[in-house]
Amino acid sequence: MRLSTIPQRNPTAAGRLLPDAAGPGRVLKAVDQLERFSSADTLLGVVQRMVRAAPLGRARDGLHGRWLGHPVHPLLIQIPLGSWLSAAVLDAMPGQRTAARTLIATGLLAAAPAAASGWVDWAELNRRQMRVGIIHAATNITGVALYATSLTARLRGHEVSGRMYGWAGLGVVGIGGALGGHLAYRQAAGANHAATVPQMVEPGWHYVADLSDLPQGRPTRRDLDGVAVVAVRQPDDRVHVLAEHCSHLAGPLSEGSLEDGCLRCPWHGSTFRLTDGWNVSGPATAPQPAFDTRITDGRVEARLRT
């Protein structure tokens, strides 16, 4: 009996954009190449220093979203995107000129705080993330410019060209949104990089180190049943234990510095309270997993705090 054969795929122009058995599609390859494009890193450094130098004070942590527990930028971008999408729908309906103009203006006003939060987050990313992020920002700036032009044309009575600019703007910000998705889901920008620790640590007490092996007043990396942690021995022999990898971008906290009862990440400066892992300042928006500790016969043991 002759076995049936699997029909061969007939690739199309759209199909070639998608991943297949041979590897990633063209779109993903292009973005991956963008991640590795280092020629503009000097310029990125200049822009990064400018963003960091902005006199934002405590508002910087607010723009990061520390108060929310995760980045606030994805929340803020819903207003301009929703307004502009709604305006595009109204543009396809008769008698909705005023409503469409109002929505476009609302989106333009809401774009300012969304952009501010995005820039402060971008300035604390790693280089590969920053390369994609700057194109994400440039694309969205282009979209905002198109919508500003659209609103200006409408107010001058050029309704048809205003609609054309609006629809073009929606397409451009859609591309910007796709790049933002790449940043968030493929490059893990804004994700909690310590979120897996509670799933990796078994319940109960675990050996960390002999007390005599921990230097006083200096963060020390240790292994807790296969999970990296940082231990800090105080002058009174109390020991604090936190997860080693910073929740912001997995920086090594054992290489950080101690400041007023907190541990400061060496990569981007997030500070975590030693007693409970609370993120006292950003850019980290999630606290650091903390452990209860005890000393038994000179042995330091820890268990994950729940």
C-alpha positions in Angstrom: 0.0 0.0 0.0 1.3 3.4 -0.9 1.6 5.8 1.9 0.1 9.3 1.5 2.6 12.1 1.4 2.3 15.5 3.1 1.7 18.2 0.6 4.5 20.6 0.1 4.0 24.2 1.3 3.5 26.7 -1.3 5.1 29.9 0.1 3.6 33.2 -0.6 4.8 36.7 0.0 2.9 36.9 3.3 4.1 33.4 4.3 7.8 34.4 3.9 7.3 37.0 6.6 6.4 34.3 9.1 8.7 31.9 10.9 9.0 28.3 9.4 11.0 25.2 10.0 14.1 26.9 8.5 14.2 29.6 11.1 12.8 33.1 11.9 11.0 35.1 9.3 12.2 38.3 7.6 10.6 40.7 10.1 12.1 39.0 13.1 15.5 38.7 11.4 15.4 42.5 10.7 14.6 43.3 14.3 17.3 40.9 15.5 19.8 42.6 13.3 18.7 45.9 14.8 19.5 44.6 18.2 23.1 43.9 17.1 23.6 47.2 15.3 26.2 48.9 17.4 27.3 51.8 15.1 24.9 54.2 16.8 25.9 53.3 20.4 27.8 56.6 20.9 24.7 58.6 20.0 22.6 56.4 22.2 25.0 57.2 25.1 24.6 60.9 24.5 20.8 60.6 24.5 20.9 58.4 27.6 22.9 60.9 29.5 20.5 63.7 28.5 17.5 61.7 29.8 19.3 60.8 33.0 20.2 64.5 33.6 16.7 65.7 33.3 15.7 67.3 36.7 12.8 65.0 37.5 13.5 64.3 41.1 11.2 61.8 42.8 8.9 62.0 39.7 11.4 59.8 37.9 10.4 56.8 40.1 6.7 57.7 39.4 7.3 57.6 35.7 9.0 54.2 36.0 5.9 52.9 37.8 7.4 52.0 41.1 4.1 53.0 42.8 2.2 50.7 40.5 4.5 47.6 40.8 5.3 47.5 37.1 6.2 49.9 34.4 3.5 52.6 33.9 4.4 53.2 30.2 2.1 50.4 28.8 -0.7 51.9 30.8 -0.2 55.4 29.6 0.0 54.6 25.9 -3.5 53.1 26.0 -5.0 56.7 25.9 -3.4 58.0 22.7 -3.7 54.7 20.9 -7.3 54.2 21.9 -8.1 57.8 21.0 -6.5 57.6 17.6 -8.0 54.2 16.8 -11.4 55.6 17.7 -10.8 58.6 15.5 -10.0 56.4 12.6 -13.3 54.6 13.0 -15.2 57.9 13.2 -13.4 59.1 10.1 -15.1 56.3 8.2 -18.6 57.5 9.3 -20.5 60.6 8.2 -21.0 63.6 10.4 -18.3 62.8 13.0 -15.8 65.5 12.2 -15.9 67.3 15.6 -15.7 64.0 17.5 -12.7 62.8 15.4 -10.9 66.1 16.0 -11.5 65.9 19.7 -10.1 62.3 19.9 -7.0 63.2 17.9 -6.4 66.2 20.1 -6.9 64.0 23.2 -4.4 61.5 21.9 -1.8 64.2 21.2 -2.1 65.6 24.8 -1.9 62.1 26.3 1.2 61.2 24.2 3.3 63.6 26.3 3.3 61.7 29.6 3.4 58.4 27.8 6.5 59.5 26.0 8.1 60.8 29.2 7.6 57.4 31.0 9.0 55.6 27.9 12.1 57.7 27.8 13.0 57.3 31.5 12.5 53.5 31.1 14.6 53.5 27.9 17.6 55.2 29.6 17.9 52.3 32.1 17.9 49.5 29.5 20.8 47.4 28.2 22.4 48.3 24.9 20.5 45.7 22.8 17.2 46.9 24.2 18.2 50.5 23.7 18.8 50.0 20.0 15.3 48.7 19.5 13.9 51.2 21.9 15.3 54.2 20.0 13.6 53.1 16.8 10.4 52.4 18.7 10.6 56.0 20.0 11.5 57.5 16.6 8.5 55.6 15.0 6.1 57.0 17.6 7.5 60.5 17.2 6.7 60.2 13.5 3.2 59.0 14.3 2.7 62.0 16.6 3.9 64.4 13.9 1.5 62.8 11.4 -1.4 63.2 13.9 -0.4 66.8 14.6 -0.4 67.5 10.9 -3.8 65.8 10.6 -5.3 67.9 13.3 -3.9 71.1 11.7 -5.3 70.2 8.3 -8.7 69.5 9.7 -8.8 72.8 11.6 -8.0 74.6 8.4 -10.9 72.9 6.6 -8.8 70.3 4.7 -10.8 67.3 5.9 -9.7 64.8 3.3 -6.0 65.3 3.7 -6.5 65.4 7.5 -8.0 61.9 7.3 -5.2 60.7 5.1 -2.6 61.9 7.6 -4.6 60.4 10.5 -4.7 57.0 8.9 -1.0 57.2 8.0 -0.3 58.1 11.7 -2.3 55.1 12.9 -0.2 52.8 10.7 3.0 54.3 11.9 2.1 54.0 15.6 1.1 50.4 14.9 4.6 49.7 13.8 5.9 51.4 16.9 3.6 49.3 19.0 5.0 46.1 17.4 8.5 47.2 18.3 7.3 47.9 21.8 6.0 44.4 22.0 9.4 43.1 20.9 11.0 45.0 23.7 8.6 43.7 26.3 8.1 40.1 25.3 11.2 39.1 23.4 13.8 41.3 25.2 12.0 41.3 28.6 12.3 45.1 29.0 10.2 46.0 32.0 9.7 42.4 33.2 10.4 41.3 36.7 13.6 39.3 36.4 13.3 37.9 39.9 9.8 36.5 39.4 10.9 32.9 39.0 12.7 32.7 42.4 9.6 31.7 44.4 9.0 28.8 42.0 12.6 27.6 42.2 13.0 27.6 45.9 11.6 24.6 47.8 9.7 25.3 51.1 11.7 25.0 54.3 15.1 26.0 55.6 18.2 25.7 53.3 21.9 26.0 54.1 23.5 29.2 52.9 27.0 29.4 54.4 28.9 29.1 57.6 28.7 32.4 59.5 32.4 32.5 59.7 32.7 32.5 55.9 30.6 35.6 55.5 32.5 38.9 55.7 30.9 41.6 57.7 29.3 44.5 55.9 30.0 43.1 52.4 27.5 41.5 50.0 28.5 38.0 49.2 27.0 35.7 46.5 26.0 32.3 47.7 24.1 29.3 46.4 20.8 28.3 48.0 19.8 24.9 46.7 20.8 25.9 43.1 19.4 29.4 43.4 21.8 32.4 43.5 21.3 34.6 46.5 23.2 37.5 48.1 24.0 37.4 51.8 24.9 40.4 54.0 26.3 39.9 57.5 25.8 42.8 59.8 28.2 43.7 62.7 25.8 42.1 65.2 26.0 38.9 63.2 22.5 39.2 61.8 22.4 38.0 58.2 20.1 39.3 55.5 19.5 37.2 52.4 17.9 38.4 49.1 17.7 36.9 45.6 20.9 37.7 43.8 19.6 38.9 40.4 18.0 42.4 40.4 14.4 42.4 39.5 15.0 45.2 37.0 17.4 43.6 34.6 19.0 40.8 36.6 22.1 42.8 37.7 24.4 41.1 40.2 23.5 42.5 43.6 26.5 40.8 45.3 28.6 43.4 43.3 26.5 46.3 44.6 27.0 48.6 47.5 25.4 49.0 50.9 23.7 52.3 51.6 21.6 53.1 54.7 20.3 49.5 55.2 19.7 49.0 51.5 21.6 47.2 48.8 22.2 49.2 45.6 22.4 47.4 42.2 25.6 48.1 40.4 24.0 48.2 37.0 21.2 50.8 37.1 21.1 51.9 40.8 17.9 50.3 42.0 18.0 50.1 45.8 16.4 47.3 47.9 15.8 47.3 51.6 17.8 44.5 53.2 15.2 43.6 55.8 12.4 42.8 53.3 13.7 43.3 49.8 11.4 46.3 49.2 12.5 48.5 46.2 13.1 51.8 47.8 14.0 53.5 44.6 13.9 52.7 40.9 14.2 51.9 38.1 13.2 48.5 39.6 9.4 48.4 39.9 9.2 45.0 41.7 10.7 44.2 45.1 13.5 41.7 45.5 12.5 38.2 46.9 13.7 38.1 50.6 14.5 35.3 52.9 14.0 34.7 56.6 17.3 33.6 58.2 18.5 31.7 61.3 21.8 30.6 62.6 22.1 27.1 63.9 25.5 25.9 65.3 27.3 28.5 63.3 25.5 27.6 60.1 23.3 30.3 58.3 20.1 28.9 57.0 17.3 30.7 55.0 13.8 30.1 53.8 11.8 32.1 51.3 9.6 34.7 53.0 5.9 34.3 52.1 
